[in-house]
Amino acid sequence: MNQARYKLIVLFLVVAAVLCLASSAAGTSGEASGRSVTAIQSGLGREEPILRTRMTSSNSVVLQEGSFKNRRWQAIAFRPKHAKHGPVICLEIVVRRQRPGHVESLQSGGSECGRISEQFPKPVLTQFNLAGASLLAVAAPPSVQEIEFAVSPGSSFAKQLRSLNTRQRNKLRLAGLGFTAFRVQPAVCVKQLIGLAKDGTHLFETPAREC
């Protein structure tokens, strides 16, 4: 009898240990490297942000989105909580990765904020390097029609800026904003930005930096 009870106790301990290990593995599989969040509150393609840390659906808009290498990305503009008034805007790039059999993970390159002023036009730039590519998002005052990018490695190139639609302007409480967001491969270092008006006038030129 004692031997039978001993076998039952050993069996119980083995089962408990297996269940504990399985639970630990499930928790680990949901983690992602870098700055990541595993809770997804809305899908891509619906003009709603997929990351709800510094932003909410009421103060943010999706400027651009795309996909590559089993990843979906969004460039999001939002108003910081401390900037209830004034033309301050933040940009953030968020990437969602999907792998069969794994919990979906979100990664963010962090946000960059700045004032959108026609009097002192300056760009707001955010960049997220991931999987051998660079995701870039830039915002500038509406008078800026085109931005020239000096990058390394590679040659300089220009991007035409798009404008916010009425819904986006209302959500961000901005009279206007020019923006562009895109992916570059291989990954690059942005050395300088030059903002051009419609007639080609230079509106700003960021300080050149070494890469």
Residue frames as a rotation matrix with the C-alpha (Angstrom) as fourth column:
MET 1
0.566 0.825 0.000 0.00
0.825 -0.566 0.000 0.00
0.000 0.000 -1.000 0.00
ASN 2
0.456 -0.465 -0.759 2.76
0.155 -0.798 0.582 2.42
-0.876 -0.383 -0.291 0.90
GLN 3
-0.618 -0.730 0.293 4.51
0.383 0.046 0.923 1.67
-0.687 0.682 0.251 -2.38
ALA 4
-0.142 0.665 0.733 1.31
0.979 -0.013 0.201 2.41
0.143 0.747 -0.650 -4.34
ARG 5
0.802 0.418 -0.426 0.84
0.515 -0.846 0.140 5.74
-0.301 -0.332 -0.894 -2.54
TYR 6
0.005 -0.897 -0.442 4.48
0.147 -0.437 0.887 6.61
-0.989 -0.069 0.130 -3.25
LYS 7
-0.645 -0.212 0.734 3.98
0.715 0.173 0.678 5.96
-0.271 0.962 0.040 -6.99
LEU 8
0.365 0.865 0.344 0.88
0.916 -0.400 0.033 8.16
0.166 0.303 -0.938 -7.03
ILE 9
0.671 -0.175 -0.721 2.74
0.265 -0.852 0.453 11.01
-0.693 -0.494 -0.525 -5.33
VAL 10
-0.441 -0.897 0.016 5.63
0.260 -0.111 0.959 10.76
-0.859 0.427 0.282 -7.83
LEU 11
-0.396 0.373 0.839 3.18
0.917 0.129 0.376 10.73
0.032 0.919 -0.394 -10.76
PHE 12
0.692 0.695 -0.197 1.41
0.713 -0.700 0.039 13.82
-0.110 -0.167 -0.980 -9.40
LEU 13
0.326 -0.656 -0.681 4.73
0.098 -0.692 0.715 15.70
-0.940 -0.300 -0.161 -9.08
VAL 14
-0.651 -0.570 0.501 5.76
0.513 0.156 0.844 14.81
-0.560 0.807 0.191 -12.64
VAL 15
0.019 0.758 0.652 2.45
0.979 -0.146 0.141 16.02
0.202 0.636 -0.745 -14.10
ALA 16
0.784 0.269 -0.559 2.68
0.462 -0.855 0.236 19.28
-0.414 -0.444 -0.795 -12.12
ALA 17
-0.123 -0.926 -0.356 6.22
0.149 -0.372 0.916 19.89
-0.981 0.060 0.184 -13.38
VAL 18
-0.604 -0.058 0.794 5.19
0.774 0.194 0.603 19.31
-0.189 0.979 -0.072 -17.03
LEU 19
0.450 0.854 0.263 2.26
0.877 -0.478 0.052 21.72
0.170 0.207 -0.964 -16.72
CYS 20
0.599 -0.299 -0.743 4.52
0.267 -0.800 0.537 24.38
-0.755 -0.520 -0.400 -15.17
LEU 21
-0.512 -0.856 0.078 7.06
0.303 -0.094 0.948 24.09
-0.804 0.509 0.307 -18.02
ALA 22
-0.330 0.470 0.819 4.32
0.939 0.079 0.334 24.33
0.092 0.879 -0.467 -20.67
SER 23
0.730 0.637 -0.247 2.92
0.671 -0.737 0.081 27.49
-0.131 -0.225 -0.966 -19.09
SER 24
0.232 -0.745 -0.626 6.38
0.124 -0.615 0.779 29.08
-0.965 -0.259 -0.050 -18.96
ALA 25
-0.669 -0.501 0.549 7.03
0.560 0.147 0.816 28.29
-0.489 0.853 0.182 -22.64
ALA 26
0.134 0.807 0.575 3.72
0.976 -0.207 0.063 29.80
0.170 0.552 -0.816 -23.70
GLY 27
0.788 0.142 -0.600 4.55
0.362 -0.894 0.265 33.05
-0.499 -0.426 -0.755 -21.92
THR 28
-0.155 -0.951 -0.269 8.00
0.129 -0.289 0.949 33.22
-0.979 0.113 0.167 -23.50
SER 29
-0.443 -0.025 0.896 6.73
0.859 0.274 0.433 32.67
-0.257 0.961 -0.100 -27.05
GLY 30
0.601 0.762 0.243 4.74
0.798 -0.589 -0.128 35.90
0.046 0.271 -0.962 -26.84
GLU 31
0.454 -0.491 -0.743 7.76
0.187 -0.763 0.619 38.06
-0.871 -0.421 -0.255 -26.15
ALA 32
0.787 -0.252 0.564 9.46
0.556 -0.108 -0.824 40.04
0.268 0.962 0.055 -28.94
SER 33
-0.186 -0.934 -0.304 12.88
0.971 -0.222 0.087 41.64
-0.149 -0.279 0.949 -29.07
GLY 34
-0.794 -0.167 0.584 13.22
0.312 -0.937 0.157 45.43
0.521 0.307 0.796 -28.77
ARG 35
-0.817 0.576 0.032 10.31
-0.406 -0.535 -0.741 47.62
-0.409 -0.618 0.671 -27.74
SER 36
-0.776 0.520 -0.358 7.29
-0.061 0.504 0.862 45.40
0.628 0.690 -0.359 -28.23
VAL 37
-0.490 0.740 0.460 3.70
-0.759 -0.103 -0.643 44.93
-0.429 -0.664 0.612 -27.13
THR 38
-0.993 0.088 0.084 1.69
0.115 0.903 0.414 41.73
-0.039 0.421 -0.906 -27.57
ALA 39
-0.249 0.962 -0.113 -1.80
0.517 0.033 -0.855 43.13
-0.819 -0.272 -0.505 -27.02
ILE 40
-0.957 -0.010 0.290 -3.45
0.271 -0.383 0.883 44.00
0.102 0.924 0.369 -30.34
GLN 41
-0.487 0.801 -0.349 -6.52
0.195 -0.290 -0.937 46.19
-0.852 -0.524 -0.015 -30.20
SER 42
0.611 0.707 -0.356 -7.24
-0.292 -0.217 -0.932 46.70
-0.736 0.673 0.074 -33.90
GLY 43
0.326 -0.464 0.824 -6.09
0.730 0.677 0.092 45.39
-0.600 0.572 0.560 -37.26
LEU 44
-0.671 -0.592 -0.447 -4.19
0.087 -0.662 0.745 47.07
-0.736 0.461 0.496 -40.07
GLY 45
-0.863 0.286 0.417 -5.94
0.445 0.038 0.895 48.47
0.240 0.957 -0.160 -43.10
ARG 46
0.144 0.976 -0.162 -8.63
0.947 -0.088 0.309 50.25
0.287 -0.198 -0.937 -41.06
GLU 47
-0.069 -0.289 0.955 -6.89
0.136 -0.951 -0.278 53.61
0.988 0.110 0.105 -40.55
GLU 48
0.897 0.256 0.359 -6.66
-0.324 -0.172 0.930 52.87
0.300 -0.951 -0.071 -36.83
PRO 49
-0.039 -0.987 0.156 -3.37
-0.886 -0.038 -0.462 52.61
0.462 -0.156 -0.873 -34.93
ILE 50
0.494 0.170 -0.853 -2.33
0.006 0.980 0.199 49.15
0.870 -0.103 0.483 -33.79
LEU 51
-0.416 -0.663 -0.622 -0.21
0.715 0.185 -0.674 50.34
0.562 -0.725 0.397 -30.87
ARG 52
0.538 0.724 0.431 -1.93
0.216 -0.613 0.760 52.05
0.814 -0.316 -0.487 -27.93
THR 53
-0.062 -0.619 -0.783 0.88
0.983 0.096 -0.153 53.30
0.170 -0.780 0.602 -25.71
ARG 54
-0.742 -0.275 -0.611 1.29
0.416 -0.904 -0.099 57.06
-0.526 -0.327 0.785 -26.23
MET 55
-0.867 0.431 -0.250 -1.70
-0.474 -0.560 0.679 57.38
0.153 0.707 0.690 -28.54
THR 56
-0.422 0.811 0.405 -5.40
0.145 0.501 -0.853 56.65
-0.895 -0.301 -0.329 -28.74
SER 57
-0.383 0.335 0.861 -7.80
0.915 0.266 0.304 56.32
-0.127 0.904 -0.408 -31.65
SER 58
0.670 0.731 -0.130 -9.14
0.717 -0.682 -0.145 59.80
-0.194 0.004 -0.981 -30.87
ASN 59
0.714 -0.433 -0.550 -5.85
-0.273 -0.896 0.351 61.67
-0.645 -0.100 -0.758 -31.19
SER 60
-0.395 -0.910 0.123 -3.96
-0.286 0.249 0.925 59.70
-0.873 0.331 -0.359 -33.85
VAL 61
0.737 0.556 -0.384 -4.14
-0.533 0.130 -0.836 58.86
-0.415 0.821 0.392 -37.56
VAL 62
0.210 -0.628 0.749 -2.43
0.497 0.728 0.471 56.35
-0.842 0.273 0.466 -39.81
LEU 63
0.182 -0.228 -0.956 -0.43
-0.608 -0.791 0.073 58.20
-0.773 0.568 -0.283 -42.46
GLN 64
0.120 -0.230 -0.966 0.83
-0.904 0.377 -0.202 55.19
0.410 0.897 -0.163 -44.41
GLU 65
0.291 -0.065 0.954 1.03
-0.580 0.781 0.230 51.43
-0.761 -0.621 0.190 -44.11
GLY 66
0.250 -0.265 -0.931 2.64
-0.878 0.344 -0.333 48.54
0.409 0.901 -0.147 -45.95
SER 67
0.848 0.032 0.528 4.04
-0.297 0.855 0.425 45.03
-0.438 -0.518 0.735 -45.63
PHE 68
0.293 -0.766 -0.573 7.28
-0.715 0.223 -0.663 43.09
0.635 0.603 -0.482 -46.10
LYS 69
-0.573 -0.663 -0.481 8.78
-0.263 0.705 -0.659 39.79
0.776 -0.251 -0.578 -44.89
ASN 70
-0.140 0.637 -0.758 5.70
0.700 0.605 0.380 38.64
0.701 -0.478 -0.530 -42.92
ARG 71
-0.608 -0.070 -0.791 5.51
0.676 -0.568 -0.470 42.06
-0.417 -0.820 0.393 -41.29
ARG 72
0.285 0.694 0.661 2.92
0.804 -0.549 0.229 44.82
0.522 0.466 -0.714 -41.52
TRP 73
-0.623 -0.575 -0.530 3.92
0.768 -0.579 -0.274 48.38
-0.149 -0.578 0.802 -40.67
GLN 74
0.567 0.770 0.294 2.18
0.774 -0.620 0.131 51.68
0.283 0.153 -0.947 -40.01
ALA 75
-0.767 -0.615 0.181 3.44
0.519 -0.761 -0.388 55.25
0.377 -0.204 0.903 -39.84
ILE 76
0.244 0.903 -0.353 1.26
0.920 -0.101 0.379 57.01
0.307 -0.417 -0.855 -37.26
ALA 77
-0.643 -0.323 0.694 0.87
0.107 -0.936 -0.336 60.69
0.758 -0.142 0.636 -36.41
PHE 78
0.270 0.747 -0.608 -0.53
0.826 0.144 0.545 61.69
0.494 -0.649 -0.578 -33.03
ARG 79
0.281 -0.096 0.955 -0.80
-0.306 -0.952 -0.006 64.63
0.910 -0.290 -0.297 -30.68
PRO 80
-0.651 -0.535 -0.539 1.14
0.352 0.417 -0.838 64.26
0.673 -0.735 -0.083 -27.42
LYS 81
0.140 0.793 -0.593 -0.94
0.920 0.117 0.373 64.48
0.365 -0.598 -0.713 -24.27
HIS 82
-0.166 -0.277 -0.947 0.82
0.746 -0.663 0.063 67.63
-0.645 -0.696 0.316 -23.06
ALA 83
-0.958 -0.240 -0.158 0.12
0.072 -0.731 0.678 69.49
-0.278 0.639 0.718 -26.33
LYS 84
-0.137 0.986 0.097 -3.59
0.753 0.167 -0.636 70.24
-0.643 -0.014 -0.765 -26.17
HIS 85
0.892 0.355 -0.281 -2.97
0.117 -0.779 -0.616 73.47
-0.437 0.516 -0.736 -28.04
GLY 86
0.188 -0.855 -0.484 -0.35
-0.734 -0.450 0.509 74.48
-0.652 0.260 -0.712 -30.58
PRO 87
0.735 0.146 -0.662 0.96
-0.652 0.423 -0.630 72.72
0.188 0.894 0.406 -33.69
VAL 88
-0.339 -0.836 0.432 2.95
-0.889 0.435 0.145 69.95
-0.309 -0.335 -0.890 -32.01
ILE 89
0.720 0.537 -0.440 2.89
-0.668 0.709 -0.227 66.57
0.190 0.458 0.869 -33.73
CYS 90
-0.128 -0.732 0.670 4.54
-0.688 0.552 0.472 63.20
-0.715 -0.400 -0.574 -33.05
LEU 91
0.370 0.150 -0.917 5.41
-0.829 0.498 -0.253 60.46
0.419 0.854 0.308 -35.53
GLU 92
-0.169 -0.419 0.892 5.88
-0.712 0.677 0.183 56.79
-0.681 -0.604 -0.413 -34.72
ILE 93
-0.118 0.064 -0.991 6.44
-0.830 0.541 0.134 53.69
0.545 0.839 -0.011 -36.82
VAL 94
-0.013 0.239 0.971 4.91
-0.765 0.623 -0.163 50.45
-0.644 -0.745 0.174 -35.59
VAL 95
-0.436 -0.200 -0.877 5.53
-0.766 0.594 0.245 46.97
0.472 0.779 -0.413 -36.99
ARG 96
0.348 0.577 0.739 3.40
-0.797 0.597 -0.091 43.90
-0.494 -0.557 0.668 -36.46
ARG 97
-0.593 -0.619 -0.515 4.98
-0.783 0.594 0.187 40.51
0.191 0.514 -0.836 -37.08
GLN 98
0.526 0.797 0.297 2.98
-0.816 0.572 -0.089 37.37
-0.241 -0.195 0.951 -37.68
ARG 99
-0.632 -0.688 -0.358 4.47
-0.738 0.675 0.006 33.88
0.237 0.268 -0.934 -37.39
PRO 100
0.237 0.766 -0.597 2.41
-0.447 0.632 0.633 30.70
0.862 0.117 0.492 -37.61
GLY 101
0.365 0.007 -0.931 2.00
0.575 0.785 0.231 29.16
0.733 -0.619 0.283 -34.18
HIS 102
-0.649 -0.623 -0.437 3.23
0.742 -0.392 -0.543 32.25
0.167 -0.677 0.717 -32.32
VAL 103
0.326 0.693 -0.643 1.56
0.765 -0.593 -0.251 35.16
-0.555 -0.410 -0.724 -30.59
GLU 104
0.485 -0.116 0.867 1.55
0.650 -0.615 -0.446 38.25
0.584 0.780 -0.223 -32.80
SER 105
0.030 -0.555 -0.831 4.13
0.886 -0.369 0.279 40.79
-0.462 -0.745 0.481 -31.65
LEU 106
0.875 0.231 0.426 4.31
0.395 -0.849 -0.350 44.56
0.280 0.474 -0.834 -32.08
GLN 107
-0.086 -0.932 -0.351 7.50
0.957 -0.175 0.230 46.58
-0.276 -0.316 0.908 -32.26
SER 108
0.930 0.357 0.087 7.95
0.367 -0.908 -0.199 50.34
0.008 0.217 -0.976 -32.20
GLY 109
0.049 -0.948 0.313 10.93
0.805 -0.148 -0.574 52.45
0.591 0.280 0.757 -33.16
GLY 110
-0.381 -0.124 -0.916 9.90
0.777 -0.581 -0.244 55.13
-0.502 -0.805 0.317 -30.69
SER 111
0.610 0.703 0.365 8.28
0.792 -0.540 -0.285 58.50
-0.003 0.463 -0.886 -31.38
GLU 112
-0.689 -0.725 -0.019 9.72
0.720 -0.687 0.094 61.83
-0.081 0.050 0.995 -32.50
CYS 113
0.419 0.883 -0.211 7.86
0.875 -0.455 -0.168 65.09
-0.244 -0.114 -0.963 -31.84
GLY 114
-0.754 -0.652 -0.083 8.17
0.612 -0.742 0.275 68.67
-0.241 0.156 0.958 -33.06
ARG 115
-0.057 0.705 -0.707 6.33
0.083 -0.702 -0.707 71.89
-0.995 -0.099 -0.019 -33.88
ILE 116
-0.205 0.109 0.973 4.79
0.971 0.146 0.189 72.32
-0.121 0.983 -0.136 -37.31
SER 117
0.257 0.187 -0.948 5.33
0.319 -0.943 -0.100 76.02
-0.912 -0.277 -0.302 -38.02
GLU 118
0.693 0.026 0.721 5.18
0.714 -0.167 -0.680 77.91
0.102 0.986 -0.134 -41.31
GLN 119
0.931 -0.341 0.134 7.19
-0.354 -0.931 0.091 80.74
0.093 -0.132 -0.987 -39.77
PHE 120
-0.078 -0.967 0.242 10.05
-0.956 0.142 0.256 78.45
-0.282 -0.212 -0.936 -38.78
PRO 121
0.757 0.502 -0.419 9.60
-0.623 0.748 -0.229 75.38
0.199 0.435 0.878 -41.00
LYS 122
-0.479 -0.843 0.246 11.37
-0.874 0.484 -0.043 72.29
-0.083 -0.236 -0.968 -39.73
PRO 123
-0.004 0.482 -0.876 10.69
-0.510 0.753 0.416 68.60
0.860 0.449 0.243 -40.37
VAL 124
0.187 0.045 0.981 9.78
-0.871 0.470 0.144 65.87
-0.454 -0.882 0.127 -37.89
LEU 125
0.056 -0.297 -0.953 11.58
-0.735 0.634 -0.240 62.65
0.675 0.714 -0.183 -38.82
THR 126
0.281 -0.053 0.958 11.33
-0.746 0.615 0.253 59.18
-0.603 -0.786 0.133 -37.34
GLN 127
0.034 -0.397 -0.917 13.15
-0.833 0.496 -0.246 56.08
0.553 0.772 -0.314 -38.50
PHE 128
0.453 0.111 0.885 12.96
-0.645 0.726 0.239 52.40
-0.616 -0.678 0.401 -37.64
ASN 129
-0.240 -0.614 -0.751 15.56
-0.920 0.391 -0.025 49.96
0.309 0.685 -0.659 -38.98
LEU 130
0.109 0.386 0.916 14.33
-0.607 0.756 -0.246 46.38
-0.787 -0.529 0.316 -39.11
ALA 131
0.464 0.107 0.879 15.17
0.328 0.901 -0.283 43.23
-0.823 0.420 0.383 -41.09
GLY 132
-0.396 -0.789 0.470 17.73
0.757 0.010 0.654 44.98
-0.520 0.614 0.593 -43.29
ALA 133
-0.123 0.431 0.894 15.42
0.768 -0.529 0.361 47.85
0.629 0.731 -0.266 -44.25
SER 134
-0.939 -0.092 -0.330 14.67
0.279 -0.765 -0.581 51.38
-0.199 -0.638 0.744 -43.06
LEU 135
0.076 0.976 0.203 11.13
0.957 -0.129 0.261 52.60
0.281 0.174 -0.944 -42.43
LEU 136
-0.889 -0.439 -0.128 11.01
0.455 -0.876 -0.157 56.41
-0.043 -0.198 0.979 -42.63
ALA 137
0.283 0.949 0.140 8.26
0.939 -0.304 0.163 58.92
0.197 0.085 -0.977 -41.85
VAL 138
-0.832 -0.541 -0.125 8.57
0.552 -0.830 -0.076 62.70
-0.062 -0.132 0.989 -42.20
ALA 139
0.393 0.919 0.019 6.12
0.919 -0.392 -0.041 65.53
-0.030 0.034 -0.999 -41.51
ALA 140
-0.790 -0.609 -0.072 6.48
0.597 -0.791 0.137 69.23
-0.140 0.065 0.988 -42.35
PRO 141
-0.363 0.671 -0.647 4.35
-0.109 -0.720 -0.686 72.39
-0.925 -0.178 0.334 -42.73
PRO 142
0.477 0.682 0.555 1.92
0.460 0.344 -0.818 72.44
-0.749 0.645 -0.150 -45.70
SER 143
0.739 -0.225 -0.635 4.11
-0.547 -0.750 -0.372 74.93
-0.392 0.622 -0.677 -47.61
VAL 144
-0.420 -0.897 0.136 6.75
-0.674 0.409 0.616 72.19
-0.608 0.167 -0.776 -48.00
GLN 145
0.564 0.681 -0.466 5.90
-0.803 0.321 -0.502 70.30
-0.192 0.658 0.728 -51.18
GLU 146
0.764 -0.401 -0.505 8.98
0.005 0.787 -0.617 68.12
0.645 0.469 0.603 -51.55
ILE 147
0.700 -0.598 0.389 11.82
-0.547 -0.100 0.831 66.82
-0.458 -0.795 -0.398 -49.37
GLU 148
0.464 -0.671 -0.579 15.23
-0.467 0.370 -0.803 65.81
0.753 0.643 -0.142 -50.59
PHE 149
0.940 -0.156 0.302 16.91
-0.175 0.540 0.823 62.98
-0.291 -0.827 0.481 -48.64
ALA 150
0.173 -0.942 -0.287 20.68
-0.767 0.054 -0.640 62.68
0.618 0.331 -0.713 -48.44
VAL 151
0.875 0.241 0.421 21.42
-0.453 0.715 0.532 59.15
-0.173 -0.656 0.734 -47.26
SER 152
-0.221 -0.927 -0.305 24.27
-0.918 0.303 -0.255 56.72
0.329 0.223 -0.918 -46.78
PRO 153
-0.695 -0.685 0.216 24.79
0.255 0.046 0.966 54.36
-0.672 0.727 0.142 -48.40
GLY 154
0.014 0.699 0.715 23.24
0.966 0.176 -0.191 55.42
-0.260 0.693 -0.672 -51.70
SER 155
-0.784 -0.234 0.574 22.42
0.484 -0.810 0.331 58.54
0.388 0.538 0.749 -53.67
SER 156
-0.813 0.512 -0.277 20.13
-0.164 -0.658 -0.734 61.42
-0.559 -0.551 0.619 -52.68
PHE 157
-0.674 0.681 0.284 16.47
0.624 0.320 0.713 61.20
0.395 0.658 -0.641 -53.67
ALA 158
-0.880 0.430 0.202 13.34
-0.469 -0.854 -0.223 63.33
0.076 -0.291 0.954 -53.35
LYS 159
-0.656 0.746 -0.115 9.83
0.755 0.652 -0.070 62.57
0.022 -0.132 -0.991 -52.12
GLN 160
-0.529 0.617 0.583 6.65
-0.168 -0.749 0.640 64.56
0.832 0.241 0.500 -52.82
LEU 161
-0.978 0.200 0.058 4.64
-0.038 0.101 -0.994 65.22
-0.205 -0.975 -0.091 -49.67
ARG 162
-0.394 0.919 -0.003 0.99
0.590 0.255 0.766 64.28
0.705 0.300 -0.643 -49.30
SER 163
-0.656 0.264 0.707 -1.62
-0.535 -0.824 -0.188 66.30
0.533 -0.501 0.682 -47.39
LEU 164
-0.900 0.421 0.113 -3.92
0.132 0.510 -0.850 65.31
-0.415 -0.750 -0.515 -44.55
ASN 165
-0.513 0.823 0.245 -7.54
0.437 0.004 0.899 64.72
0.739 0.568 -0.362 -45.48
THR 166
-0.089 0.559 0.825 -10.37
-0.503 -0.740 0.447 66.44
0.860 -0.375 0.347 -43.62
ARG 167
0.845 0.425 -0.323 -10.89
0.006 0.598 0.801 63.57
0.534 -0.679 0.503 -41.18
GLN 168
0.197 -0.865 -0.461 -7.21
0.887 0.358 -0.292 63.44
0.417 -0.352 0.838 -40.32
ARG 169
-0.557 -0.371 0.743 -6.98
0.137 -0.923 -0.359 67.21
0.819 -0.098 0.565 -39.83
ASN 170
0.320 0.774 0.546 -9.94
-0.525 -0.335 0.783 67.14
0.789 -0.537 0.298 -37.48
LYS 171
0.837 -0.008 -0.548 -8.54
0.367 0.751 0.549 64.30
0.407 -0.660 0.632 -35.37
LEU 172
-0.068 -0.963 -0.259 -5.12
0.961 0.006 -0.277 65.93
0.268 -0.268 0.925 -35.07
ARG 173
0.724 0.434 -0.536 -6.58
0.567 -0.817 0.104 69.42
-0.393 -0.379 -0.838 -34.66
LEU 174
-0.416 -0.875 -0.248 -4.19
0.382 -0.415 0.826 70.80
-0.825 0.249 0.507 -37.28
ALA 175
0.351 0.510 -0.785 -4.91
-0.463 -0.634 -0.619 73.21
-0.814 0.581 0.013 -40.11
GLY 176
0.873 -0.091 -0.480 -2.61
-0.422 0.354 -0.834 71.23
0.245 0.931 0.271 -42.37
LEU 177
0.265 -0.816 0.514 0.39
-0.466 0.359 0.809 68.94
-0.844 -0.454 -0.285 -42.59
GLY 178
0.509 -0.214 -0.834 2.60
-0.778 0.299 -0.552 67.55
0.368 0.930 -0.014 -45.32
PHE 179
0.236 -0.401 0.885 3.97
-0.648 0.614 0.451 64.04
-0.725 -0.680 -0.115 -44.89
THR 180
0.340 -0.119 -0.933 5.58
-0.727 0.597 -0.341 61.04
0.597 0.794 0.116 -46.50
ALA 181
0.160 -0.286 0.945 6.31
-0.747 0.591 0.305 57.55
-0.646 -0.754 -0.119 -45.21
PHE 182
0.708 -0.010 -0.706 8.05
-0.600 0.519 -0.609 54.71
0.372 0.855 0.361 -47.01
ARG 183
0.758 -0.485 0.436 10.48
0.058 0.715 0.697 51.77
-0.650 -0.503 0.570 -46.83
VAL 184
0.533 -0.696 -0.482 14.06
-0.818 -0.277 -0.504 51.79
0.217 0.663 -0.717 -48.12
GLN 185
0.780 -0.329 0.533 16.18
0.022 0.865 0.501 48.69
-0.625 -0.379 0.682 -48.60
PRO 186
-0.120 -0.326 -0.938 18.98
0.774 0.561 -0.294 48.23
0.622 -0.761 0.185 -47.68
ALA 187
0.638 0.351 -0.686 18.85
0.750 -0.484 0.450 50.20
-0.174 -0.801 -0.573 -44.44
VAL 188
0.087 -0.557 0.826 20.19
0.567 -0.654 -0.501 53.75
0.819 0.512 0.259 -44.66
CYS 189
-0.234 -0.175 -0.956 21.41
0.862 -0.492 -0.121 56.57
-0.449 -0.853 0.266 -42.46
VAL 190
0.648 0.505 0.570 19.73
0.702 -0.686 -0.190 59.92
0.295 0.523 -0.799 -43.16
LYS 191
-0.377 -0.907 -0.186 22.45
0.926 -0.363 -0.106 62.56
0.028 -0.212 0.977 -43.37
GLN 192
-0.883 0.065 -0.466 20.34
0.001 -0.990 -0.140 65.61
-0.470 -0.124 0.874 -44.26
LEU 193
-0.031 0.918 0.396 16.85
0.943 0.158 -0.294 66.76
-0.332 0.364 -0.870 -45.24
ILE 194
-0.956 -0.178 -0.235 16.10
0.085 -0.929 0.361 69.70
-0.282 0.325 0.902 -47.54
GLY 195
-0.105 0.993 0.052 12.55
0.687 0.110 -0.718 71.07
-0.719 -0.040 -0.694 -47.77
LEU 196
-0.957 -0.228 0.178 11.38
0.276 -0.539 0.796 72.67
-0.086 0.811 0.578 -51.02
ALA 197
-0.256 0.881 -0.398 8.39
-0.275 -0.461 -0.843 74.87
-0.927 -0.106 0.361 -51.81
LYS 198
0.561 0.590 0.581 6.30
0.383 0.437 -0.814 74.41
-0.734 0.679 0.019 -54.94
ASP 199
0.969 -0.200 -0.144 8.51
-0.235 -0.580 -0.780 76.86
0.073 0.789 -0.609 -56.86
GLY 200
0.527 -0.801 -0.286 11.71
0.488 0.560 -0.669 75.15
0.696 0.213 0.686 -55.74
THR 201
0.232 -0.420 0.878 12.57
-0.601 -0.771 -0.210 77.61
0.765 -0.478 -0.431 -52.96
HIS 202
-0.435 -0.444 -0.783 14.55
0.386 0.694 -0.608 76.07
0.814 -0.567 -0.130 -50.09
LEU 203
0.493 0.701 0.515 12.38
-0.266 -0.442 0.857 76.34
0.828 -0.560 -0.031 -46.96
PHE 204
0.721 -0.363 0.590 14.68
-0.609 0.072 0.790 74.44
-0.330 -0.929 -0.169 -44.63
GLU 205
0.368 -0.690 -0.623 17.93
-0.286 0.554 -0.782 72.51
0.885 0.466 0.006 -44.60
THR 206
0.998 0.037 0.044 18.73
-0.054 0.327 0.943 70.35
0.021 -0.944 0.329 -41.61
PRO 207
0.306 -0.947 0.094 22.32
-0.894 -0.252 0.371 70.29
-0.328 -0.198 -0.924 -40.31
ALA 208
0.439 -0.242 -0.866 24.38
-0.499 0.736 -0.458 67.66
0.748 0.633 0.202 -42.12
ARG 209
0.506 -0.271 0.819 25.53
-0.758 0.313 0.572 64.79
-0.411 -0.910 -0.047 -39.95
GLU 210
-0.481 -0.764 -0.430 28.11
-0.859 0.509 0.057 62.05
0.176 0.397 -0.901 -40.33
CYS 211
0.712 0.701 0.032 26.95
-0.700 0.707 0.102 58.49
0.049 -0.095 0.994 -40.80
